[in-house]
Amino acid sequence: MLRDAGGFDWGWPALEMVMANNELTRRLMTGGFSGCGYGVIPDGPPFISLFGDNLPGMKSALALMKEWTSMSGPNAIRIEIAYDGPGYVLAISQQIDLLRWRLSGIDTVRQPLIMVTSHIKRMDSRHPNLDLLADYAQQPVAPLWLVVGELPRSVARAGGSRSHAFTPQWDNAILLSGIDIYRQLSDRPADTMARTAAEFESRAKAGAGANWPPEPDLNPASVAATRERRLAASVPKTLHVLRNTDRGAALLAHGQTLGCAKWQVEQAICNLRSADFLAYQPSSVGKRLAMIEAVRNRVLETASMDVDFGKITNDQLTTQIALDAAYLLRRLEPDGEMPEAIGDRIRRVQELGYG
C-alpha cells in the first residue's frame, strides 16, 4: 500500500471471501440438539420443532436464527431434508445472497466468494408425519413455523421415531416461507447442503478442487469492464460531471496531451476524489492510505453530492495518472523495472494491451 502511494486500478481483480461463522452449531450443541418434531396447528400452517435436552440452549439457537430473519426476512434461513435410507439428513443453512448482504453490504462493486456453514444432522429413522410434511412442502405456497422444544435425553437415546407429546416454544417462533424436502437424493439441487455421510467422506478424500480458489480473470477486456462497472457503481456523480462540464473536458484534454486514454484520466480523477470522503485527515501517511482504500470499497455518491473539479490541478492529475499506471504495471510485471517517466509508464501499459 505504501509503495503504491495512493495509486489504484478499479479493474484489477481482488480475491475476497465472506464466510459464515459456526455460532449456530455451537448453540445447537449447547442445546443438546437431537431430533425433529412435526405437527400441525388447527387452522394454521404446520410446524417443525428442533428438539434438545437443554431448552435454554435451543431457545438461544432459535433466537440467533430470528436475528437473521429480522435483518433479511424469513428466506434468510434455508432448511433442507433429504431422505437417506430409512432415515434422513437435515441441513440448516443461511441463504447465500442474504448472508453476503448482511456481511459485506448491498452493493454492485465487490463480488466476494461466499463460504456458507451448515449444521447437518443425520436421523436414523423417519416418522410417517414427515411424508405428510413433504406432501405439504410441494404446494406453491407452503409456509411453516420453526420452533424448538425440549426432549428428555432418555427419550432421545432410545432412538427411532415415535409420537411424543410436547409443548412447542413459541417465543421467537419463525414463520418460514417454505422448506425443501427431497424424497430422492437425485432431486437435490447442485448447491444443496443436505449431503450424506458417504458424500462427505468422498469429498474429504478428494480434497479441494483444482479450480479452488478460482483464478482471477486478468484479461484486458475483463479488467476494463470491471473498472467501468465499479466506477459507475461507486462514483457516478463524478463521472457524470467529468463527462458533461467544461472543467471536466479540460481535465480530459490534459490527459490527452500526456498520451493516455480517457479511462485513465477518469480513473485518476475518481482516485483523487476518494480523499474527499475521509472523515478526517490523519497525520500518518499509512493511515491515510488505508482510509482511502476503505473508502473505495464503500463509497456511493448521491445525485445531490457536490463535485468540484476546480481544486484539482493539472500537476495533481499527472501525478495520479503516473501512480495508477505504476499500480497496474506492478501487478502485470511484478519483476519488471518501473519506468520513471509517466509517458514511459503509459506506453508500457499500452504495449501490454491494457491501454
KEBA-334526 format. One record per residue (C-alpha): x, y, z. Coordinates in steps of 0.02 Angstrom, whole numbers, plus 32768, in hexadecimal, padded with zeros to 4 digits. Layout:
// KEBA-334526
XYZ ...
// end
This chain:
// KEBA-334526
800080008000 808E80788029 80E8804B7F88 804B806F7F21 804181187F7A 7F88812F7F52 7F8E80E77EA3 7EFF80717E7C 7EAB80187DEC 7DF37FF47E07 7DF57F697D87 7E7C7EFD7DD4 7E287E657E24 7E367E487EDF 7E157DA27F33 7D9A7DC07FC1 7D3A7D438028 7CA07D4E8097 7C8C7CBE8111 7C067C94818F 7C3E7C65823E 7C0C7BC7829D 7BA67C1F8323 7B057BC282F7 7B5C7B1A8308 7BA67B4E83AF 7AFC7B7F83F3 7AA67AE383B1 7B2C7A768402 7B147AD584A5 7A5B7AB18497 7A7D79F7847F 7A2679F783D5 79F1794383B5 795B793D8340 78C6798E82EE 780C798F830B 778179B78291 76CF79EA82B1 763D7A53827A 75E17AE482C7 75237AEB82BB 74F77B63822E 75AE7B8E8216 764D7B5581BD 76B17AC081FC 774D7AD18263 77F67A7F8275 78457A7B8321 78FD7A638347 790F79FA83E5 799779FC8467 79A979CF851E 79E47A7E854F 79517AEF8529 79AB7B96854E 7A337B6284D2 79B37B37844C 795B7BDD846A 7A017C368453 7A197BE083AA 796B7C148374 798C7CC783AD 7A277CCC833F 79C47C9482A6 793F7D1482D3 79C77D9A82C7 79EF7D618216 79397D7181E2 79267E1A8239 79AF7E5F81CA 798A7E038127 78DC7DB58130 78A47D008146 79067CC680AD 79A67CE4810F 79937C328152 799F7B9D80DE 79647AF68123 79787A5980BA 794879A580DB 79897918806D 794A78668082 79DC77EF8098 79B4773780B0 793F771E8144 796C77C98189 799278758147 7A0D79038149 79DC79AE818E 7A427A48815B 7A2B7AF681A4 7A877B7E8143 7A837C35811A 7A447C6F8070 7AE27C9D8011 7AB57D477FC6 7A657D858066 7AFE7D4C80C8 7B6E7DB08054 7B007E4B8065 7B037E408123 7BBF7E2A812C 7C017E96809E 7B727F0B8076 7AFC7F217FE4 7B617F637F53 7B957F3C7EA1 7C4D7F607EBB 7C977ED27F1E 7C787E1F7EE8 7CC37DB27F72 7CC67CF57F78 7C467CAF7FF1 7C697C288072 7BCC7BE880C6 7BCC7B7D8162 7B3E7B02817A 7B077A9E8210 7AE179ED81D5 7A88796B823E 7A7078B58209 79D5785B8247 79CE779D8247 7912778F8229 787D77EF81E3 77D3780B8232 773D77FC81BC 771578B281E0 77B078E3817D 775E789F80DF 76C8790D8102 773B79A38117 779379768074 76EB79758019 76BF7A1E8065 77697A688035 77457A467F7C 76B87AC57F79 76DB7B6C7F23 76C27BC87FC8 76F67B60805E 77297BC780F6 77517B71819A 77877BA18248 78347B7D828C 78367B638348 789B7B0583CA 786B7A8A8450 78B27A2584DF 78CE796A84CC 791079098563 79B778B68545 796F780D8571 78F1781B84E3 797378568466 79E977C68492 796077478472 796E776A83B9 78EC77508332 785477B98307 77BC77C58376 772B783283A4 775878A18436 76EF7923848F 774779C884A9 77247A8184B9 77717AE9842D 77D07B838465 77847C148407 77FD7C998446 78597CD883AC 77FB7C5E833C 78297C7A8286 77AC7C6E81F7 78117C288167 77D97C3D80B4 77F87B848094 78687AED80AA 78C17A808029 78A179C5803D 78EF794B7FC2 78AA789A7FBF 793278657F45 79E7789B7F54 79E478BF7E99 795F79457EBA 79DC79B57F15 7A1E7A517EBD 7AD87A657E9D 7AED7ADF7F2E 7A967A727FB0 7AE07A65805E 7A8279C58087 7B11794D8063 7B2178988096 7BB0785380FF 7BF477F78067 7BF778988002 7C5778F4808A 7CD578688097 7CEE78687FDB 7D0579257FD8 7D81791E8069 7DEA789C800D 7DE779007F6C 7E1F799F7FC2 7E097A4E7F7E 7DE27A597EC5 7E667A8E7E4B 7DFF7B287E22 7DF67B657ED6 7E107BEF7EF7 7DE27C297E48 7E677C857DE8 7E3E7D3E7DCF 7E187D757D1E 7EA97DE47CE9 7E737DF37C34 7E817EAB7BFC 7DCB7EAF7BC6 7D937E687C6D 7DFD7EE37CCF 7DB77F737C69 7D037F387C82 7D1D7F237D3E 7D6A7FD07D49 7CD880227CF0 7C597FC37D58 7CAA7FED7DFE 7CC480A57DD7 7C1280B87D98 7BCF80617E34 7C3880C57EB1 7C5681737E6A 7BCE81917DE6 7BBF824B7E0E 7C7A82687DF3 7C7382107D4A 7BD882707D15 7C23831B7D41 7CC982EB7CF1 7C7582B97C4E 7BFC834B7C44 7C5383EA7C7F 7CD684607C37 7D4C84437CC9 7D3C83887CB0 7D63839C7BF7 7DFF84017C23 7E3D83777C95 7E1D82F47C10 7E7A83607B91 7F1083697C07 7F1282AD7C0F 7F1582A37B52 7FB1830F7B4E 8005828C7BBC 7FD782047B40 7F6481A47BB4 7EB6815F7B93 7E1581B07BCE 7DF981297C51 7EA1814E7CA0 7E7082037CBB 7DC581D47CFE 7E0E81557D75 7E9581CC7DB2 7E1482537DD9 7DA781D57E35 7E3F81A07E99 7E6682557EC4 7DB2826B7EF9 7DC081D87F72 7E1C82477FEE 7D8382BA7FF8 7D2282318051 7D99821D80E4 7D4C8242818D 7DEC829D81BF 7E9D82B78181 7F13824581E3 7FC782788201 800C81CD81D2 802481AA8118 800080F18131 7F5F81178190 7F26818F8109 7F458110807F 7EE9808980E1 7E5480FD80F9 7E518127803F 7E54806E8014 7DC180508088 7D6280E18039 7D7480947F8C 7D1E7FF67FCA 7C87804D8013 7C6D80F77FC2 7BCA81177F67 7BAD81C57F22 7AFE820E7F20 7AB9827D7E97 7AB483117F10 7B6C83047F3D 7BD7839A7F11 7C6683747E98 7CE583FF7E84 7D7483E37E0A 7DB784947E24 7E2F845B7EAB 7E7C83D17E3F 7F1684147DE9 7F6783CF7D4C 800183A07DB2 7F97833D7E2C 7F4282E37D9C 7FE982BB7D4A 802E82757DEC 7F94820A7E0B 7F9581C27D5A 804C81937D74 8022813F7E1A 7F8F80E07DCF 7FF880A37D3C 807F80697DB5 7FFC800B7E1C 7FC67FAA7D81 80777F8A7D44 80AE7F447DED 80287EC07DDC 80417E9C7D23 80FF7E947D32 81297E777DEA 81E07E597DC0 81F07EE37D40 82497F897D55 81D2801A7D6F 81EA80A77CEF 820481507D40 81B181BE7CBC 80F481C17CB3 80F981B37BF6 815F81147C01 80E580CA7C7E 805180F37C0E 80A580A77B76 80D280097BD5 801E7FF47C0E 7FE880067B59 806C7F8A7B1C 80287F087B96 7F7B7F1F7B4D 7F2B7F797BE0 7F2B802A7B9A 
// end
